[in-house]
Structures are given as C-alpha cells and as structure tokens.
Amino acid sequence: MTAQNQELTKAQQYNFNKLQKRIRRNTGQAIADFNMIEDGDRIMVCLSGGKDSFTMLEILMSLQKSAPISFELIAVNLDQKQPGFPAHVLPEYLESLGVEYKIVEEDTYSIVQDKVPEGKTTCALCSRLRRGILYRTAKELGATKIALGHHRDDIRRDLCSLNMFYGGKMKGMPPKLVSDNGEHVVIRPLAYCREKDIIKYADMRGYPIIPCNLCGSQPNLQRQAVKLMLNDWDKRFPGRIETMFRAMQNVVPSHLADFSLFDFKSIDKNSGIINGGDIGFDKEDIAPQVVEDEDLVMEFDPSLQLNVTNI
C-alpha cells in the first residue's frame, strides 16, 4: 500500500469515526429523551434489509456494550416470499454478527397480489399484514419493545405528506407509541438521525442491502411528491427543513387553532398575555436555528471498505 493510500485510509477512518459518533450520539439522545429502552428490556429489532434497519441494529449493538443498563436485542426479518428475495443474505450476515435473530416466513406477497387490483399500490395492505405478523412475533419472542428504523426525515415527511398536506392533521410519526392492538411499545431509535448521515454510514459499512421494490409495487406518490419538494427546498434554503423537525418539539397550542388543545373561549382581557400574545407576528425576520455541522466524508473507495463484523 502506498503512502498516499495509507493517508487516505487514515482520513477516511477519521471521518467515519466522526460520522459514527454523531449517529450514536443522536440515537442515544432519542432513547433518553423518550425513555425508549429500560433495564431488562428485550428489544425486537425489525430488520428489513435496508440501510436504516442495518444502521439501527449496529448502533443498538454498540450502545448495548456501553449502556449503564442491561437489555437484550433480537433481530427479526420477515421473509414475505417476494420473487427474487435473497433468503440467504440476512441469516449469513446476522450469524457473522453473533446477534440473536429469527427469520419469519409468511407468504404475504401472494395475498397482496390476489387482493389488490393490478396497477394499484400494494403498500397499504402489505404494511398492515406485515405489522400484524411482527406484533404476533414480538409476543411469541417475549419482546418488551419493537424497534423500527424510521429516521428524522421519515418523521418530517410523514407529518407533511399524508397528514398535513393530504389528511388535514398536525400529526406525525412519533418516536414512541403503543401499537394499534394495545399490546406493544414501538420505538424509533433513529428519530434524531438524518437520512444523509445514514446513507453515508451504510455505504461505508458495505451492508448487504436488499432492494425494497422486489414486489414490483409503485411507490406512494404522495410521499414521493413531498420528498421531492422538501429536497428541493433544502437545496434552495439549506437548513430550513431541519427547523421543521424542531418545530415538532416546540408546539405552542395557544397560537394554533385547535380548541381541544387550548381553551380559547375563556380568553378575555383579564387573561393576561399568553405566550407573547401577538408580538411573535411583528418580526419580519426570525433568527436562524443552529444547524448541525455537516460531516464531509470523502468519496468512498470500495477497496478500503471496513469489516462490517468489526463493531
């Protein structure tokens, strides 16, 4: 190896460590803020074979080693019998990690193909079937929490797409909730992590990514439209979409219009100034929020790929 390549390896390793530290810190902060993981928990980590779930599993394994509490991890993948699904990939990868895992085989693909008219998106029905199977599996495995790999951009897009723009609701994808059957606690440890960081991290780790379009379904057009809009906005106004996420954590009910959250009817001149009154509307310019430092990772050289089993 030449001196130049050695220097490149050192620089790349430095940038990788910086990126890993940020994802690890953001994940740990989300876990702490929402009390996602408690002592004695058995976490079922849902592994789809995509960049997000691979990253989530690795970061949780890393945190498990240094956490002041004790918790178990079990990785679970649902093999839905989609044509071309490489059934050997995940078992081999998980064996190399030494993590407890379970592969659940359920032919939901045939059910979806039979029930959904040709040309229509299969995602909604597939999601419901998958969710039911995962909930059942969590119960069988004695899992106390179910971990999903949604990140900060997923949460922001969910607020904007199906809910705000199309559903008329200020409702997003919460970092922690009780499942719709009332039996499980669902957590999203990557809630504070940026998609761009996860993409870089997954590329550098060289995860055995499994395509998400094996079923041949069309993407959700509403989500795609919002994703394109937000990406365009981020290019033209860097940092603004990050502020959108912060807004979800700084809700002021008295300055919205939902009378179920705030008692507008009882306001009179004796109520006093509430949350600044109308002063907030007098400012033409709002001070910009601090945007997290960008991690400038150099172009990745596949010949320098890190060993994914060396966590």
C-alpha positions in Angstrom: 0.0 0.0 0.0 1.4 3.4 -0.9 1.9 6.3 1.5 -0.9 8.1 -0.3 -3.4 5.2 0.2 -2.3 4.9 3.8 -3.1 8.6 4.3 -6.4 8.2 2.6 -7.3 5.3 4.9 -6.5 7.4 8.0 -8.5 10.4 6.7 -11.4 8.2 5.8 -11.3 6.4 9.2 -11.3 9.7 10.9 -14.4 10.9 9.0 -16.1 7.5 9.6 -15.5 7.7 13.3 -16.9 11.2 13.4 -20.0 10.1 11.5 -20.5 7.1 13.7 -20.1 9.2 16.8 -22.8 11.5 15.6 -25.3 8.8 14.7 -24.6 7.0 18.0 -25.0 10.3 20.0 -28.3 11.2 18.2 -29.6 7.7 18.8 -28.6 7.7 22.5 -30.2 11.1 22.9 -33.5 10.0 21.4 -33.5 6.9 23.6 -33.0 9.1 26.6 -35.5 11.8 25.7 -38.3 9.3 25.1 -37.3 6.6 27.6 -37.2 4.1 24.8 -35.1 1.4 26.5 -35.3 0.4 30.1 -33.4 -2.0 32.2 -34.3 -5.6 31.4 -35.9 -4.8 28.1 -35.9 -7.3 25.3 -35.8 -5.3 22.1 -37.1 -6.9 18.8 -35.1 -5.1 16.1 -37.1 -5.2 12.9 -34.6 -5.8 10.1 -35.9 -5.2 6.5 -32.5 -5.4 4.8 -32.4 -1.7 4.1 -29.9 0.9 5.1 -31.9 2.2 8.0 -32.5 -1.0 9.8 -28.9 -2.2 9.3 -27.7 1.0 10.8 -30.1 0.8 13.7 -29.1 -2.7 14.6 -25.4 -1.9 14.6 -25.8 1.3 16.6 -28.0 -0.5 19.2 -25.4 -3.3 19.5 -22.8 -0.7 20.1 -24.9 1.1 22.7 -25.7 -2.2 24.4 -22.0 -2.7 25.2 -21.6 0.6 27.0 -25.1 1.3 28.4 -25.5 1.6 32.2 -28.5 -0.7 31.9 -28.9 -4.3 30.7 -31.1 -5.1 27.7 -31.3 -7.8 25.1 -31.6 -7.5 21.3 -33.1 -9.9 18.9 -33.1 -9.1 15.2 -36.2 -10.2 13.2 -36.7 -10.3 9.5 -40.0 -11.1 7.7 -39.5 -13.1 4.5 -42.7 -12.3 2.6 -41.8 -14.6 -0.3 -41.4 -11.9 -2.8 -39.9 -13.1 -6.1 -36.1 -12.8 -6.1 -35.8 -12.3 -2.4 -32.3 -13.5 -1.4 -33.2 -15.6 1.6 -29.6 -16.4 2.5 -28.3 -12.9 2.8 -29.7 -11.9 6.2 -29.1 -15.2 8.1 -25.5 -15.2 6.9 -25.0 -11.5 7.9 -26.6 -12.0 11.3 -24.6 -15.1 12.0 -21.4 -13.1 11.3 -22.5 -10.5 13.9 -23.3 -13.1 16.6 -26.6 -11.5 17.4 -29.7 -13.5 18.3 -32.1 -13.5 15.4 -35.3 -15.0 13.9 -36.4 -15.2 10.2 -40.2 -15.3 10.0 -41.5 -16.8 6.7 -45.0 -15.7 5.7 -46.3 -15.5 2.1 -47.9 -12.1 2.3 -46.8 -11.5 -1.3 -49.4 -13.9 -2.8 -52.2 -12.4 -0.5 -51.4 -8.9 -1.6 -51.2 -9.8 -5.3 -54.6 -11.6 -5.0 -56.4 -8.7 -3.2 -55.0 -5.6 -4.8 -56.2 -4.7 -8.3 -53.4 -4.5 -11.0 -51.8 -1.1 -11.2 -52.7 -0.1 -7.7 -50.1 0.3 -4.9 -49.8 -2.7 -2.6 -48.0 -0.8 0.1 -51.0 -0.2 2.4 -52.2 -3.8 2.6 -48.7 -5.1 2.7 -47.9 -2.8 5.6 -51.0 -3.9 7.6 -50.2 -7.6 7.1 -46.5 -7.1 8.0 -47.4 -5.1 11.1 -49.8 -7.9 12.3 -47.1 -10.6 11.8 -44.5 -8.5 13.6 -46.8 -7.9 16.6 -47.5 -11.6 16.8 -43.8 -12.4 16.6 -42.9 -9.9 19.3 -45.4 -11.6 21.6 -44.0 -15.1 20.8 -40.5 -13.9 21.5 -41.3 -12.2 24.7 -40.2 -8.8 23.4 -40.9 -5.8 25.5 -40.2 -3.2 22.8 -40.4 -3.3 19.0 -37.7 -1.1 17.3 -38.3 0.3 13.8 -35.7 2.1 11.6 -37.5 5.3 10.8 -35.3 8.4 10.9 -35.7 12.1 11.2 -36.5 12.7 7.6 -39.2 9.9 7.6 -40.9 11.6 10.6 -40.8 15.0 8.9 -42.1 13.7 5.6 -44.9 11.8 7.3 -46.1 15.0 9.0 -46.0 16.9 5.7 -47.4 14.2 3.4 -50.2 12.0 4.5 -51.2 14.2 7.4 -50.7 17.9 7.0 -51.0 18.2 3.2 -53.4 15.4 2.5 -55.1 14.5 5.7 -55.6 17.9 7.3 -53.9 16.9 10.6 -50.9 18.1 12.6 -49.9 14.6 13.2 -46.6 12.8 12.6 -44.8 9.6 13.2 -44.0 9.6 17.0 -40.6 8.3 18.3 -42.5 6.1 20.8 -46.1 4.8 20.8 -48.3 1.9 21.9 -49.2 -0.4 19.0 -52.7 -0.3 17.5 -53.6 -3.6 19.2 -52.6 -2.1 22.5 -50.1 -4.9 23.4 -46.7 -3.5 22.4 -44.5 -0.4 22.8 -43.0 0.6 19.4 -39.8 2.7 19.4 -37.9 4.6 16.7 -34.3 4.9 18.0 -33.1 6.8 14.8 -35.7 9.5 15.3 -33.0 12.2 15.6 -30.7 10.8 12.8 -30.5 12.4 9.4 -31.1 10.3 6.3 -28.0 11.7 4.6 -25.9 10.5 7.5 -27.4 7.0 7.4 -26.8 6.8 3.6 -23.1 7.7 4.1 -22.8 5.3 7.0 -24.4 2.4 5.2 -22.2 3.0 2.1 -19.1 3.0 4.2 -20.1 -0.1 6.1 -20.9 -2.0 3.0 -24.2 -3.6 4.3 -25.7 -6.3 2.1 -28.7 -4.1 1.1 -31.8 -5.9 -0.1 -33.9 -3.9 -2.7 -37.2 -2.7 -1.3 -39.0 -3.0 -4.7 -38.9 -6.7 -5.2 -42.7 -6.8 -5.1 -42.9 -4.5 -8.1 -45.3 -2.1 -6.3 -45.4 1.5 -7.3 -44.1 4.0 -4.7 -46.5 6.1 -2.7 -47.0 9.1 -5.0 -47.9 11.4 -2.1 -44.8 10.6 -0.1 -42.7 10.9 -3.3 -44.1 14.3 -4.1 -43.4 15.6 -0.6 -39.9 14.1 -0.6 -39.0 15.9 -3.9 -40.5 19.1 -2.6 -38.5 19.0 0.7 -35.3 18.0 -1.1 -35.7 21.0 -3.5 -36.4 23.3 -0.6 -33.4 22.0 1.3 -31.2 22.8 -1.8 -32.6 26.4 -2.1 -32.8 27.1 1.6 -30.2 25.0 3.4 -31.1 24.1 7.0 -34.8 25.1 6.8 -36.2 21.6 6.8 -34.1 20.8 9.9 -36.0 23.7 11.6 -39.3 21.9 10.6 -38.3 19.0 12.8 -37.5 21.3 15.7 -40.9 22.8 15.3 -42.5 19.4 16.1 -40.8 19.7 19.5 -41.8 23.3 20.2 -45.6 23.3 19.9 -47.5 26.4 21.2 -51.2 25.3 21.4 -52.3 28.9 22.2 -51.0 30.1 18.8 -52.7 27.4 16.7 -56.4 26.8 16.2 -57.2 23.5 17.9 -59.7 24.4 20.6 -59.4 20.9 22.0 -55.8 21.6 23.0 -56.3 25.2 24.3 -59.3 26.9 25.9 -59.7 29.9 23.5 -63.3 30.5 24.7 -62.3 31.6 28.2 -59.8 34.2 27.0 -60.7 37.8 27.9 -58.8 41.0 28.7 -58.2 39.7 32.2 -56.4 36.6 31.0 -53.1 38.3 30.6 -50.6 37.9 27.8 -50.3 34.3 26.8 -47.1 33.1 25.2 -46.1 36.6 24.0 -49.5 37.5 22.6 -49.3 38.9 19.1 -45.6 40.1 19.5 -44.5 37.0 17.6 -46.1 38.2 14.4 -44.4 41.6 14.5 -40.9 40.2 13.5 -40.2 40.2 9.8 -37.0 38.2 10.3 -36.7 35.2 12.6 -33.3 34.3 13.9 -32.0 31.1 12.1 -31.7 28.0 14.1 -28.3 26.3 14.6 -27.8 23.6 12.1 -25.8 20.5 13.0 -22.3 20.5 11.5 -22.1 18.8 8.1 -19.9 15.7 8.1 -17.7 16.0 5.0 -16.9 12.4 4.3 -14.7 12.0 1.2 -15.7 9.8 -1.7 -15.7 6.2 -0.6 -13.2 3.8 -2.2 -14.6 0.3 -2.2 -11.1 -1.2 -1.8 -11.0 0.4 1.6 -14.3 -1.0 2.8 -14.4 -1.6 6.5 -15.2 -5.0 8.0 -18.9 -4.9 8.9 -18.5 -7.5 11.6 -15.9 -5.5 13.5 -18.3 -3.5 15.7 
